[in-house]
Amino acid sequence: MAADKHDVVGVLRSLLSQWEAGQPVGWDNATIPAYLEAMAAWLDSYQQAYVNTGRAVPGDGWTVFAAALQAAAFYE
């Protein structure tokens, strides 16, 4: 399923809501620099992650961006 602008806004709002009570439990990258570094690393290799798990690599930027926003909280 392809994402659109509204889906990305929803992901951002969801991530923000996780911070309402302070640093989210379970986030591996809970600082802006760590989060951005993880996002860059995930974006650099996301195609292979999809291939390795037998999923189709998304072809649209909104889907990739929404996934990157979510993955950056945990990607190492």
Predicted model as a PDB file, atoms N, CA, C, CB and O in Angstrom, pLDDT in the B-factor column:
MODEL        1                                                                  
ATOM      1  N   MET A   1       0.840  -1.177   0.000  1.00 63.00           N  
ATOM      2  CA  MET A   1       0.000   0.000   0.000  1.00 63.00           C  
ATOM      3  C   MET A   1       0.889   1.245   0.000  1.00 63.00           C  
ATOM      4  CB  MET A   1      -0.958  -0.005   1.219  1.00 63.00           C  
ATOM      5  O   MET A   1       1.773   1.380   0.846  1.00 63.00           O  
ATOM      6  N   ALA A   2       0.664   2.110  -0.905  1.00 78.00           N  
ATOM      7  CA  ALA A   2       1.446   3.335  -1.010  1.00 78.00           C  
ATOM      8  C   ALA A   2       0.960   4.361   0.001  1.00 78.00           C  
ATOM      9  CB  ALA A   2       1.370   3.906  -2.431  1.00 78.00           C  
ATOM     10  O   ALA A   2      -0.237   4.482   0.262  1.00 78.00           O  
ATOM     11  N   ALA A   3       1.893   5.085   0.555  1.00 88.00           N  
ATOM     12  CA  ALA A   3       1.567   6.147   1.500  1.00 88.00           C  
ATOM     13  C   ALA A   3       1.410   7.456   0.741  1.00 88.00           C  
ATOM     14  CB  ALA A   3       2.657   6.272   2.600  1.00 88.00           C  
ATOM     15  O   ALA A   3       1.829   7.587  -0.409  1.00 88.00           O  
ATOM     16  N   ASP A   4       0.805   8.406   1.406  1.00 94.00           N  
ATOM     17  CA  ASP A   4       0.715   9.744   0.835  1.00 94.00           C  
ATOM     18  C   ASP A   4       1.073  10.748   1.923  1.00 94.00           C  
ATOM     19  CB  ASP A   4      -0.712  10.022   0.254  1.00 94.00           C  
ATOM     20  O   ASP A   4       1.448  10.370   3.033  1.00 94.00           O  
ATOM     21  N   LYS A   5       0.954  12.012   1.598  1.00 96.00           N  
ATOM     22  CA  LYS A   5       1.316  13.076   2.535  1.00 96.00           C  
ATOM     23  C   LYS A   5       0.576  12.923   3.862  1.00 96.00           C  
ATOM     24  CB  LYS A   5       1.016  14.447   1.922  1.00 96.00           C  
ATOM     25  O   LYS A   5       1.160  13.136   4.925  1.00 96.00           O  
ATOM     26  N   HIS A   6      -0.682  12.564   3.809  1.00 96.00           N  
ATOM     27  CA  HIS A   6      -1.484  12.447   5.032  1.00 96.00           C  
ATOM     28  C   HIS A   6      -0.995  11.298   5.918  1.00 96.00           C  
ATOM     29  CB  HIS A   6      -2.963  12.240   4.676  1.00 96.00           C  
ATOM     30  O   HIS A   6      -1.036  11.389   7.145  1.00 96.00           O  
ATOM     31  N   ASP A   7      -0.535  10.220   5.285  1.00 96.00           N  
ATOM     32  CA  ASP A   7       0.028   9.106   6.059  1.00 96.00           C  
ATOM     33  C   ASP A   7       1.309   9.531   6.771  1.00 96.00           C  
ATOM     34  CB  ASP A   7       0.308   7.900   5.142  1.00 96.00           C  
ATOM     35  O   ASP A   7       1.527   9.171   7.928  1.00 96.00           O  
ATOM     36  N   VAL A   8       2.151  10.292   6.086  1.00 97.00           N  
ATOM     37  CA  VAL A   8       3.402  10.760   6.691  1.00 97.00           C  
ATOM     38  C   VAL A   8       3.096  11.692   7.858  1.00 97.00           C  
ATOM     39  CB  VAL A   8       4.288  11.480   5.642  1.00 97.00           C  
ATOM     40  O   VAL A   8       3.738  11.600   8.905  1.00 97.00           O  
ATOM     41  N   VAL A   9       2.134  12.580   7.695  1.00 97.00           N  
ATOM     42  CA  VAL A   9       1.727  13.466   8.792  1.00 97.00           C  
ATOM     43  C   VAL A   9       1.220  12.628   9.962  1.00 97.00           C  
ATOM     44  CB  VAL A   9       0.631  14.469   8.323  1.00 97.00           C  
ATOM     45  O   VAL A   9       1.512  12.947  11.115  1.00 97.00           O  
ATOM     46  N   GLY A  10       0.477  11.577   9.692  1.00 97.00           N  
ATOM     47  CA  GLY A  10       0.008  10.689  10.753  1.00 97.00           C  
ATOM     48  C   GLY A  10       1.144  10.008  11.482  1.00 97.00           C  
ATOM     49  O   GLY A  10       1.104   9.879  12.706  1.00 97.00           O  
ATOM     50  N   VAL A  11       2.158   9.570  10.751  1.00 97.00           N  
ATOM     51  CA  VAL A  11       3.331   8.953  11.379  1.00 97.00           C  
ATOM     52  C   VAL A  11       4.028   9.971  12.279  1.00 97.00           C  
ATOM     53  CB  VAL A  11       4.317   8.412  10.303  1.00 97.00           C  
ATOM     54  O   VAL A  11       4.395   9.658  13.412  1.00 97.00           O  
ATOM     55  N   LEU A  12       4.205  11.176  11.776  1.00 97.00           N  
ATOM     56  CA  LEU A  12       4.850  12.217  12.586  1.00 97.00           C  
ATOM     57  C   LEU A  12       4.063  12.492  13.863  1.00 97.00           C  
ATOM     58  CB  LEU A  12       4.998  13.510  11.776  1.00 97.00           C  
ATOM     59  O   LEU A  12       4.649  12.618  14.938  1.00 97.00           O  
ATOM     60  N   ARG A  13       2.765  12.585  13.753  1.00 97.00           N  
ATOM     61  CA  ARG A  13       1.933  12.828  14.944  1.00 97.00           C  
ATOM     62  C   ARG A  13       2.001  11.661  15.924  1.00 97.00           C  
ATOM     63  CB  ARG A  13       0.475  13.075  14.534  1.00 97.00           C  
ATOM     64  O   ARG A  13       2.001  11.861  17.138  1.00 97.00           O  
ATOM     65  N   SER A  14       2.059  10.457  15.397  1.00 96.00           N  
ATOM     66  CA  SER A  14       2.188   9.282  16.250  1.00 96.00           C  
ATOM     67  C   SER A  14       3.521   9.291  16.997  1.00 96.00           C  
ATOM     68  CB  SER A  14       2.056   8.003  15.418  1.00 96.00           C  
ATOM     69  O   SER A  14       3.573   9.004  18.193  1.00 96.00           O  
ATOM     70  N   LEU A  15       4.595   9.622  16.283  1.00 96.00           N  
ATOM     71  CA  LEU A  15       5.902   9.699  16.930  1.00 96.00           C  
ATOM     72  C   LEU A  15       5.910  10.780  18.008  1.00 96.00           C  
ATOM     73  CB  LEU A  15       6.999   9.975  15.893  1.00 96.00           C  
ATOM     74  O   LEU A  15       6.451  10.576  19.094  1.00 96.00           O  
ATOM     75  N   LEU A  16       5.314  11.921  17.705  1.00 96.00           N  
ATOM     76  CA  LEU A  16       5.233  12.997  18.701  1.00 96.00           C  
ATOM     77  C   LEU A  16       4.445  12.570  19.929  1.00 96.00           C  
ATOM     78  CB  LEU A  16       4.596  14.240  18.088  1.00 96.00           C  
ATOM     79  O   LEU A  16       4.822  12.897  21.055  1.00 96.00           O  
ATOM     80  N   SER A  17       3.361  11.847  19.722  1.00 96.00           N  
ATOM     81  CA  SER A  17       2.539  11.421  20.862  1.00 96.00           C  
ATOM     82  C   SER A  17       3.303  10.476  21.782  1.00 96.00           C  
ATOM     83  CB  SER A  17       1.260  10.742  20.370  1.00 96.00           C  
ATOM     84  O   SER A  17       3.022  10.406  22.979  1.00 96.00           O  
ATOM     85  N   GLN A  18       4.271   9.749  21.223  1.00 95.00           N  
ATOM     86  CA  GLN A  18       5.080   8.860  22.048  1.00 95.00           C  
ATOM     87  C   GLN A  18       5.965   9.639  23.017  1.00 95.00           C  
ATOM     88  CB  GLN A  18       5.937   7.963  21.167  1.00 95.00           C  
ATOM     89  O   GLN A  18       6.432   9.092  24.016  1.00 95.00           O  
ATOM     90  N   TRP A  19       6.193  10.910  22.721  1.00 95.00           N  
ATOM     91  CA  TRP A  19       7.030  11.761  23.563  1.00 95.00           C  
ATOM     92  C   TRP A  19       6.233  12.546  24.601  1.00 95.00           C  
ATOM     93  CB  TRP A  19       7.807  12.716  22.702  1.00 95.00           C  
ATOM     94  O   TRP A  19       6.833  13.261  25.405  1.00 95.00           O  
ATOM     95  N   GLU A  20       4.913  12.441  24.614  1.00 94.00           N  
ATOM     96  CA  GLU A  20       4.090  13.250  25.511  1.00 94.00           C  
ATOM     97  C   GLU A  20       4.435  13.051  26.988  1.00 94.00           C  
ATOM     98  CB  GLU A  20       2.636  12.928  25.290  1.00 94.00           C  
ATOM     99  O   GLU A  20       4.352  13.991  27.778  1.00 94.00           O  
ATOM    100  N   ALA A  21       4.813  11.858  27.348  1.00 89.00           N  
ATOM    101  CA  ALA A  21       5.134  11.570  28.751  1.00 89.00           C  
ATOM    102  C   ALA A  21       6.641  11.508  28.981  1.00 89.00           C  
ATOM    103  CB  ALA A  21       4.489  10.250  29.181  1.00 89.00           C  
ATOM    104  O   ALA A  21       7.093  10.947  29.979  1.00 89.00           O  
ATOM    105  N   GLY A  22       7.413  12.078  28.072  1.00 93.00           N  
ATOM    106  CA  GLY A  22       8.867  12.020  28.183  1.00 93.00           C  
ATOM    107  C   GLY A  22       9.436  11.077  27.147  1.00 93.00           C  
ATOM    108  O   GLY A  22       8.742  10.651  26.224  1.00 93.00           O  
ATOM    109  N   GLN A  23      10.704  10.758  27.309  1.00 93.00           N  
ATOM    110  CA  GLN A  23      11.384   9.887  26.349  1.00 93.00           C  
ATOM    111  C   GLN A  23      10.650   8.565  26.223  1.00 93.00           C  
ATOM    112  CB  GLN A  23      12.842   9.646  26.769  1.00 93.00           C  
ATOM    113  O   GLN A  23      10.352   7.926  27.232  1.00 93.00           O  
ATOM    114  N   PRO A  24      10.352   8.141  24.990  1.00 93.00           N  
ATOM    115  CA  PRO A  24       9.625   6.885  24.802  1.00 93.00           C  
ATOM    116  C   PRO A  24      10.429   5.678  25.272  1.00 93.00           C  
ATOM    117  CB  PRO A  24       9.253   6.712  23.341  1.00 93.00           C  
ATOM    118  O   PRO A  24      11.640   5.600  25.065  1.00 93.00           O  
ATOM    119  N   VAL A  25       9.746   4.759  25.895  1.00 89.00           N  
ATOM    120  CA  VAL A  25      10.362   3.509  26.323  1.00 89.00           C  
ATOM    121  C   VAL A  25      10.629   2.666  25.085  1.00 89.00           C  
ATOM    122  CB  VAL A  25       9.457   2.744  27.343  1.00 89.00           C  
ATOM    123  O   VAL A  25       9.754   2.506  24.234  1.00 89.00           O  
ATOM    124  N   GLY A  26      11.810   2.140  24.990  1.00 91.00           N  
ATOM    125  CA  GLY A  26      12.141   1.230  23.914  1.00 91.00           C  
ATOM    126  C   GLY A  26      12.797   1.858  22.702  1.00 91.00           C  
ATOM    127  O   GLY A  26      13.277   1.141  21.825  1.00 91.00           O  
ATOM    128  N   TRP A  27      12.830   3.174  22.631  1.00 95.00           N  
ATOM    129  CA  TRP A  27      13.508   3.811  21.502  1.00 95.00           C  
ATOM    130  C   TRP A  27      15.006   3.630  21.689  1.00 95.00           C  
ATOM    131  CB  TRP A  27      13.133   5.330  21.387  1.00 95.00           C  
ATOM    132  O   TRP A  27      15.528   3.909  22.769  1.00 95.00           O  
ATOM    133  N   ASP A  28      15.702   3.173  20.668  1.00 96.00           N  
ATOM    134  CA  ASP A  28      17.148   3.067  20.715  1.00 96.00           C  
ATOM    135  C   ASP A  28      17.817   4.395  20.374  1.00 96.00           C  
ATOM    136  CB  ASP A  28      17.624   1.983  19.765  1.00 96.00           C  
ATOM    137  O   ASP A  28      18.963   4.628  20.755  1.00 96.00           O  
ATOM    138  N   ASN A  29      17.112   5.259  19.663  1.00 96.00           N  
ATOM    139  CA  ASN A  29      17.680   6.526  19.181  1.00 96.00           C  
ATOM    140  C   ASN A  29      16.812   7.682  19.662  1.00 96.00           C  
ATOM    141  CB  ASN A  29      17.792   6.537  17.623  1.00 96.00           C  
ATOM    142  O   ASN A  29      15.985   8.200  18.912  1.00 96.00           O  
ATOM    143  N   ALA A  30      17.002   8.080  20.902  1.00 94.00           N  
ATOM    144  CA  ALA A  30      16.112   9.039  21.546  1.00 94.00           C  
ATOM    145  C   ALA A  30      16.681  10.456  21.607  1.00 94.00           C  
ATOM    146  CB  ALA A  30      15.797   8.572  22.933  1.00 94.00           C  
ATOM    147  O   ALA A  30      16.166  11.296  22.344  1.00 94.00           O  
ATOM    148  N   THR A  31      17.732  10.727  20.844  1.00 95.00           N  
ATOM    149  CA  THR A  31      18.210  12.098  20.703  1.00 95.00           C  
ATOM    150  C   THR A  31      18.089  12.456  19.222  1.00 95.00           C  
ATOM    151  CB  THR A  31      19.700  12.260  21.227  1.00 95.00           C  
ATOM    152  O   THR A  31      18.069  11.572  18.366  1.00 95.00           O  
ATOM    153  N   ILE A  32      18.011  13.725  18.931  1.00 96.00           N  
ATOM    154  CA  ILE A  32      17.888  14.129  17.530  1.00 96.00           C  
ATOM    155  C   ILE A  32      19.082  13.648  16.710  1.00 96.00           C  
ATOM    156  CB  ILE A  32      17.758  15.653  17.424  1.00 96.00           C  
ATOM    157  O   ILE A  32      18.874  13.088  15.634  1.00 96.00           O  
ATOM    158  N   PRO A  33      20.324  13.838  17.165  1.00 97.00           N  
ATOM    159  CA  PRO A  33      21.446  13.332  16.359  1.00 97.00           C  
ATOM    160  C   PRO A  33      21.397  11.819  16.145  1.00 97.00           C  
ATOM    161  CB  PRO A  33      22.756  13.700  17.020  1.00 97.00           C  
ATOM    162  O   PRO A  33      21.651  11.349  15.036  1.00 97.00           O  
ATOM    163  N   ALA A  34      21.079  11.054  17.179  1.00 97.00           N  
ATOM    164  CA  ALA A  34      21.018   9.596  17.031  1.00 97.00           C  
ATOM    165  C   ALA A  34      19.886   9.197  16.094  1.00 97.00           C  
ATOM    166  CB  ALA A  34      20.835   8.920  18.401  1.00 97.00           C  
ATOM    167  O   ALA A  34      20.047   8.300  15.266  1.00 97.00           O  
ATOM    168  N   TYR A  35      18.741   9.862  16.223  1.00 97.00           N  
ATOM    169  CA  TYR A  35      17.589   9.584  15.379  1.00 97.00           C  
ATOM    170  C   TYR A  35      17.915   9.880  13.915  1.00 97.00           C  
ATOM    171  CB  TYR A  35      16.375  10.410  15.838  1.00 97.00           C  
ATOM    172  O   TYR A  35      17.630   9.067  13.036  1.00 97.00           O  
ATOM    173  N   LEU A  36      18.508  11.036  13.658  1.00 98.00           N  
ATOM    174  CA  LEU A  36      18.843  11.403  12.281  1.00 98.00           C  
ATOM    175  C   LEU A  36      19.920  10.490  11.696  1.00 98.00           C  
ATOM    176  CB  LEU A  36      19.310  12.855  12.224  1.00 98.00           C  
ATOM    177  O   LEU A  36      19.859  10.140  10.517  1.00 98.00           O  
ATOM    178  N   GLU A  37      20.890  10.108  12.498  1.00 98.00           N  
ATOM    179  CA  GLU A  37      21.923   9.181  12.026  1.00 98.00           C  
ATOM    180  C   GLU A  37      21.303   7.830  11.671  1.00 98.00           C  
ATOM    181  CB  GLU A  37      23.025   9.001  13.099  1.00 98.00           C  
ATOM    182  O   GLU A  37      21.648   7.230  10.652  1.00 98.00           O  
ATOM    183  N   ALA A  38      20.395   7.359  12.509  1.00 97.00           N  
ATOM    184  CA  ALA A  38      19.719   6.090  12.225  1.00 97.00           C  
ATOM    185  C   ALA A  38      18.868   6.200  10.965  1.00 97.00           C  
ATOM    186  CB  ALA A  38      18.844   5.665  13.418  1.00 97.00           C  
ATOM    187  O   ALA A  38      18.819   5.261  10.171  1.00 97.00           O  
ATOM    188  N   MET A  39      18.198   7.331  10.772  1.00 98.00           N  
ATOM    189  CA  MET A  39      17.390   7.510   9.570  1.00 98.00           C  
ATOM    190  C   MET A  39      18.274   7.489   8.326  1.00 98.00           C  
ATOM    191  CB  MET A  39      16.597   8.827   9.642  1.00 98.00           C  
ATOM    192  O   MET A  39      17.931   6.858   7.326  1.00 98.00           O  
ATOM    193  N   ALA A  40      19.403   8.174   8.390  1.00 98.00           N  
ATOM    194  CA  ALA A  40      20.326   8.181   7.255  1.00 98.00           C  
ATOM    195  C   ALA A  40      20.822   6.766   6.959  1.00 98.00           C  
ATOM    196  CB  ALA A  40      21.518   9.119   7.534  1.00 98.00           C  
ATOM    197  O   ALA A  40      20.890   6.363   5.798  1.00 98.00           O  
ATOM    198  N   ALA A  41      21.164   6.023   7.989  1.00 97.00           N  
ATOM    199  CA  ALA A  41      21.656   4.654   7.794  1.00 97.00           C  
ATOM    200  C   ALA A  41      20.560   3.758   7.223  1.00 97.00           C  
ATOM    201  CB  ALA A  41      22.175   4.073   9.124  1.00 97.00           C  
ATOM    202  O   ALA A  41      20.815   2.950   6.330  1.00 97.00           O  
ATOM    203  N   TRP A  42      19.349   3.903   7.737  1.00 97.00           N  
ATOM    204  CA  TRP A  42      18.240   3.095   7.235  1.00 97.00           C  
ATOM    205  C   TRP A  42      17.971   3.418   5.769  1.00 97.00           C  
ATOM    206  CB  TRP A  42      16.970   3.331   8.078  1.00 97.00           C  
ATOM    207  O   TRP A  42      17.809   2.511   4.953  1.00 97.00           O  
ATOM    208  N   LEU A  43      17.923   4.700   5.432  1.00 97.00           N  
ATOM    209  CA  LEU A  43      17.672   5.094   4.044  1.00 97.00           C  
ATOM    210  C   LEU A  43      18.768   4.593   3.111  1.00 97.00           C  
ATOM    211  CB  LEU A  43      17.556   6.613   3.939  1.00 97.00           C  
ATOM    212  O   LEU A  43      18.508   4.280   1.950  1.00 97.00           O  
ATOM    213  N   ASP A  44      19.985   4.518   3.620  1.00 96.00           N  
ATOM    214  CA  ASP A  44      21.107   4.052   2.810  1.00 96.00           C  
ATOM    215  C   ASP A  44      20.981   2.573   2.456  1.00 96.00           C  
ATOM    216  CB  ASP A  44      22.413   4.296   3.541  1.00 96.00           C  
ATOM    217  O   ASP A  44      21.546   2.129   1.457  1.00 96.00           O  
ATOM    218  N   SER A  45      20.249   1.807   3.262  1.00 95.00           N  
ATOM    219  CA  SER A  45      20.201   0.360   3.028  1.00 95.00           C  
ATOM    220  C   SER A  45      18.793  -0.236   3.034  1.00 95.00           C  
ATOM    221  CB  SER A  45      21.021  -0.332   4.064  1.00 95.00           C  
ATOM    222  O   SER A  45      18.643  -1.456   3.109  1.00 95.00           O  
ATOM    223  N   TYR A  46      17.766   0.600   2.956  1.00 95.00           N  
ATOM    224  CA  TYR A  46      16.409   0.077   3.104  1.00 95.00           C  
ATOM    225  C   TYR A  46      16.013  -0.921   2.017  1.00 95.00           C  
ATOM    226  CB  TYR A  46      15.435   1.214   3.106  1.00 95.00           C  
ATOM    227  O   TYR A  46      15.256  -1.854   2.288  1.00 95.00           O  
ATOM    228  N   GLN A  47      16.510  -0.742   0.795  1.00 96.00           N  
ATOM    229  CA  GLN A  47      16.123  -1.670  -0.263  1.00 96.00           C  
ATOM    230  C   GLN A  47      16.485  -3.100   0.105  1.00 96.00           C  
ATOM    231  CB  GLN A  47      16.789  -1.283  -1.581  1.00 96.00           C  
ATOM    232  O   GLN A  47      15.692  -4.021  -0.091  1.00 96.00           O  
ATOM    233  N   GLN A  48      17.685  -3.279   0.639  1.00 94.00           N  
ATOM    234  CA  GLN A  48      18.130  -4.625   1.000  1.00 94.00           C  
ATOM    235  C   GLN A  48      17.299  -5.198   2.146  1.00 94.00           C  
ATOM    236  CB  GLN A  48      19.610  -4.609   1.386  1.00 94.00           C  
ATOM    237  O   GLN A  48      17.042  -6.401   2.184  1.00 94.00           O  
ATOM    238  N   ALA A  49      16.880  -4.350   3.074  1.00 89.00           N  
ATOM    239  CA  ALA A  49      16.034  -4.825   4.176  1.00 89.00           C  
ATOM    240  C   ALA A  49      14.714  -5.380   3.641  1.00 89.00           C  
ATOM    241  CB  ALA A  49      15.762  -3.683   5.183  1.00 89.00           C  
ATOM    242  O   ALA A  49      14.227  -6.404   4.120  1.00 89.00           O  
ATOM    243  N   TYR A  50      14.143  -4.707   2.653  1.00 93.00           N  
ATOM    244  CA  TYR A  50      12.903  -5.209   2.054  1.00 93.00           C  
ATOM    245  C   TYR A  50      13.157  -6.531   1.325  1.00 93.00           C  
ATOM    246  CB  TYR A  50      12.310  -4.165   1.080  1.00 93.00           C  
ATOM    247  O   TYR A  50      12.383  -7.478   1.470  1.00 93.00           O  
ATOM    248  N   VAL A  51      14.223  -6.596   0.554  1.00 96.00           N  
ATOM    249  CA  VAL A  51      14.544  -7.812  -0.191  1.00 96.00           C  
ATOM    250  C   VAL A  51      14.789  -8.963   0.775  1.00 96.00           C  
ATOM    251  CB  VAL A  51      15.777  -7.593  -1.094  1.00 96.00           C  
ATOM    252  O   VAL A  51      14.291 -10.068   0.559  1.00 96.00           O  
ATOM    253  N   ASN A  52      15.549  -8.719   1.834  1.00 94.00           N  
ATOM    254  CA  ASN A  52      15.884  -9.780   2.798  1.00 94.00           C  
ATOM    255  C   ASN A  52      14.656 -10.347   3.493  1.00 94.00           C  
ATOM    256  CB  ASN A  52      16.850  -9.250   3.839  1.00 94.00           C  
ATOM    257  O   ASN A  52      14.660 -11.502   3.917  1.00 94.00           O  
ATOM    258  N   THR A  53      13.602  -9.539   3.614  1.00 93.00           N  
ATOM    259  CA  THR A  53      12.385 -10.012   4.295  1.00 93.00           C  
ATOM    260  C   THR A  53      11.300 -10.411   3.298  1.00 93.00           C  
ATOM    261  CB  THR A  53      11.848  -8.927   5.236  1.00 93.00           C  
ATOM    262  O   THR A  53      10.157 -10.648   3.689  1.00 93.00           O  
ATOM    263  N   GLY A  54      11.649 -10.487   2.015  1.00 96.00           N  
ATOM    264  CA  GLY A  54      10.714 -10.956   1.009  1.00 96.00           C  
ATOM    265  C   GLY A  54       9.600  -9.982   0.662  1.00 96.00           C  
ATOM    266  O   GLY A  54       8.571 -10.378   0.115  1.00 96.00           O  
ATOM    267  N   ARG A  55       9.801  -8.713   0.979  1.00 95.00           N  
ATOM    268  CA  ARG A  55       8.779  -7.700   0.673  1.00 95.00           C  
ATOM    269  C   ARG A  55       9.206  -6.910  -0.552  1.00 95.00           C  
ATOM    270  CB  ARG A  55       8.550  -6.746   1.883  1.00 95.00           C  
ATOM    271  O   ARG A  55      10.394  -6.772  -0.846  1.00 95.00           O  
ATOM    272  N   ALA A  56       8.215  -6.399  -1.252  1.00 95.00           N  
ATOM    273  CA  ALA A  56       8.495  -5.560  -2.418  1.00 95.00           C  
ATOM    274  C   ALA A  56       9.071  -4.230  -1.946  1.00 95.00           C  
ATOM    275  CB  ALA A  56       7.207  -5.335  -3.270  1.00 95.00           C  
ATOM    276  O   ALA A  56       8.587  -3.644  -0.977  1.00 95.00           O  
ATOM    277  N   VAL A  57      10.094  -3.762  -2.626  1.00 96.00           N  
ATOM    278  CA  VAL A  57      10.704  -2.471  -2.309  1.00 96.00           C  
ATOM    279  C   VAL A  57       9.736  -1.379  -2.755  1.00 96.00           C  
ATOM    280  CB  VAL A  57      12.112  -2.306  -3.003  1.00 96.00           C  
ATOM    281  O   VAL A  57       9.324  -1.357  -3.914  1.00 96.00           O  
ATOM    282  N   PRO A  58       9.368  -0.472  -1.844  1.00 94.00           N  
ATOM    283  CA  PRO A  58       8.434   0.592  -2.216  1.00 94.00           C  
ATOM    284  C   PRO A  58       9.008   1.462  -3.337  1.00 94.00           C  
ATOM    285  CB  PRO A  58       8.098   1.460  -0.992  1.00 94.00           C  
ATOM    286  O   PRO A  58      10.207   1.738  -3.376  1.00 94.00           O  
ATOM    287  N   GLY A  59       8.142   1.878  -4.229  1.00 90.00           N  
ATOM    288  CA  GLY A  59       8.588   2.688  -5.343  1.00 90.00           C  
ATOM    289  C   GLY A  59       8.272   4.162  -5.199  1.00 90.00           C  
ATOM    290  O   GLY A  59       8.695   4.974  -6.022  1.00 90.00           O  
ATOM    291  N   ASP A  60       7.531   4.514  -4.156  1.00 93.00           N  
ATOM    292  CA  ASP A  60       7.176   5.927  -4.018  1.00 93.00           C  
ATOM    293  C   ASP A  60       7.835   6.530  -2.777  1.00 93.00           C  
ATOM    294  CB  ASP A  60       5.645   6.094  -3.943  1.00 93.00           C  
ATOM    295  O   ASP A  60       8.047   5.852  -1.772  1.00 93.00           O  
ATOM    296  N   GLY A  61       8.144   7.793  -2.872  1.00 95.00           N  
ATOM    297  CA  GLY A  61       8.863   8.484  -1.807  1.00 95.00           C  
ATOM    298  C   GLY A  61       8.092   8.617  -0.509  1.00 95.00           C  
ATOM    299  O   GLY A  61       8.694   8.565   0.564  1.00 95.00           O  
ATOM    300  N   TRP A  62       6.768   8.787  -0.571  1.00 96.00           N  
ATOM    301  CA  TRP A  62       5.985   8.933   0.660  1.00 96.00           C  
ATOM    302  C   TRP A  62       6.061   7.665   1.514  1.00 96.00           C  
ATOM    303  CB  TRP A  62       4.517   9.259   0.325  1.00 96.00           C  
ATOM    304  O   TRP A  62       6.206   7.738   2.734  1.00 96.00           O  
ATOM    305  N   THR A  63       5.962   6.510   0.864  1.00 95.00           N  
ATOM    306  CA  THR A  63       6.042   5.243   1.598  1.00 95.00           C  
ATOM    307  C   THR A  63       7.420   5.071   2.229  1.00 95.00           C  
ATOM    308  CB  THR A  63       5.734   4.057   0.664  1.00 95.00           C  
ATOM    309  O   THR A  63       7.533   4.666   3.386  1.00 95.00           O  
ATOM    310  N   VAL A  64       8.450   5.375   1.476  1.00 96.00           N  
ATOM    311  CA  VAL A  64       9.822   5.262   1.997  1.00 96.00           C  
ATOM    312  C   VAL A  64      10.025   6.231   3.152  1.00 96.00           C  
ATOM    313  CB  VAL A  64      10.861   5.536   0.881  1.00 96.00           C  
ATOM    314  O   VAL A  64      10.605   5.859   4.173  1.00 96.00           O  
ATOM    315  N   PHE A  65       9.558   7.462   3.010  1.00 96.00           N  
ATOM    316  CA  PHE A  65       9.734   8.460   4.066  1.00 96.00           C  
ATOM    317  C   PHE A  65       8.976   8.066   5.332  1.00 96.00           C  
ATOM    318  CB  PHE A  65       9.266   9.837   3.581  1.00 96.00           C  
ATOM    319  O   PHE A  65       9.510   8.198   6.433  1.00 96.00           O  
ATOM    320  N   ALA A  66       7.753   7.589   5.194  1.00 96.00           N  
ATOM    321  CA  ALA A  66       6.982   7.152   6.361  1.00 96.00           C  
ATOM    322  C   ALA A  66       7.697   6.005   7.082  1.00 96.00           C  
ATOM    323  CB  ALA A  66       5.562   6.714   5.937  1.00 96.00           C  
ATOM    324  O   ALA A  66       7.767   5.986   8.311  1.00 96.00           O  
ATOM    325  N   ALA A  67       8.220   5.059   6.318  1.00 95.00           N  
ATOM    326  CA  ALA A  67       8.946   3.932   6.919  1.00 95.00           C  
ATOM    327  C   ALA A  67      10.229   4.403   7.588  1.00 95.00           C  
ATOM    328  CB  ALA A  67       9.268   2.870   5.857  1.00 95.00           C  
ATOM    329  O   ALA A  67      10.584   3.916   8.661  1.00 95.00           O  
ATOM    330  N   ALA A  68      10.928   5.350   6.962  1.00 97.00           N  
ATOM    331  CA  ALA A  68      12.178   5.867   7.534  1.00 97.00           C  
ATOM    332  C   ALA A  68      11.921   6.568   8.859  1.00 97.00           C  
ATOM    333  CB  ALA A  68      12.863   6.833   6.554  1.00 97.00           C  
ATOM    334  O   ALA A  68      12.692   6.408   9.806  1.00 97.00           O  
ATOM    335  N   LEU A  69      10.851   7.338   8.935  1.00 97.00           N  
ATOM    336  CA  LEU A  69      10.513   8.029  10.186  1.00 97.00           C  
ATOM    337  C   LEU A  69      10.311   7.027  11.318  1.00 97.00           C  
ATOM    338  CB  LEU A  69       9.244   8.887  10.005  1.00 97.00           C  
ATOM    339  O   LEU A  69      10.770   7.243  12.440  1.00 97.00           O  
ATOM    340  N   GLN A  70       9.626   5.940  11.016  1.00 96.00           N  
ATOM    341  CA  GLN A  70       9.363   4.930  12.039  1.00 96.00           C  
ATOM    342  C   GLN A  70      10.616   4.120  12.372  1.00 96.00           C  
ATOM    343  CB  GLN A  70       8.249   3.996  11.578  1.00 96.00           C  
ATOM    344  O   GLN A  70      10.895   3.851  13.541  1.00 96.00           O  
ATOM    345  N   ALA A  71      11.359   3.737  11.354  1.00 95.00           N  
ATOM    346  CA  ALA A  71      12.539   2.896  11.564  1.00 95.00           C  
ATOM    347  C   ALA A  71      13.628   3.615  12.342  1.00 95.00           C  
ATOM    348  CB  ALA A  71      13.088   2.432  10.235  1.00 95.00           C  
ATOM    349  O   ALA A  71      14.374   2.982  13.090  1.00 95.00           O  
ATOM    350  N   ALA A  72      13.731   4.924  12.176  1.00 97.00           N  
ATOM    351  CA  ALA A  72      14.823   5.673  12.816  1.00 97.00           C  
ATOM    352  C   ALA A  72      14.787   5.625  14.331  1.00 97.00           C  
ATOM    353  CB  ALA A  72      14.784   7.102  12.376  1.00 97.00           C  
ATOM    354  O   ALA A  72      15.810   5.851  14.976  1.00 97.00           O  
ATOM    355  N   ALA A  73      13.650   5.342  14.905  1.00 96.00           N  
ATOM    356  CA  ALA A  73      13.565   5.248  16.371  1.00 96.00           C  
ATOM    357  C   ALA A  73      14.317   4.015  16.882  1.00 96.00           C  
ATOM    358  CB  ALA A  73      12.084   5.193  16.826  1.00 96.00           C  
ATOM    359  O   ALA A  73      14.768   3.993  18.027  1.00 96.00           O  
ATOM    360  N   PHE A  74      14.451   2.995  16.038  1.00 94.00           N  
ATOM    361  CA  PHE A  74      14.986   1.717  16.502  1.00 94.00           C  
ATOM    362  C   PHE A  74      16.187   1.206  15.723  1.00 94.00           C  
ATOM    363  CB  PHE A  74      13.921   0.700  16.453  1.00 94.00           C  
ATOM    364  O   PHE A  74      16.909   0.336  16.209  1.00 94.00           O  
ATOM    365  N   TYR A  75      16.414   1.726  14.528  1.00 94.00           N  
ATOM    366  CA  TYR A  75      17.441   1.183  13.637  1.00 94.00           C  
ATOM    367  C   TYR A  75      18.842   1.434  14.206  1.00 94.00           C  
ATOM    368  CB  TYR A  75      17.316   1.807  12.230  1.00 94.00           C  
ATOM    369  O   TYR A  75      19.149   2.523  14.690  1.00 94.00           O  
ATOM    370  N   GLU A  76      19.663   0.415  14.135  1.00 86.00           N  
ATOM    371  CA  GLU A  76      21.044   0.554  14.622  1.00 86.00           C  
ATOM    372  C   GLU A  76      22.014   0.313  13.507  1.00 86.00           C  
ATOM    373  CB  GLU A  76      21.327  -0.410  15.775  1.00 86.00           C  
ATOM    374  O   GLU A  76      23.225   0.384  13.715  1.00 86.00           O  
TER     375      GLU A  76                                                      
ENDMDL                                                                          
END                                                                             
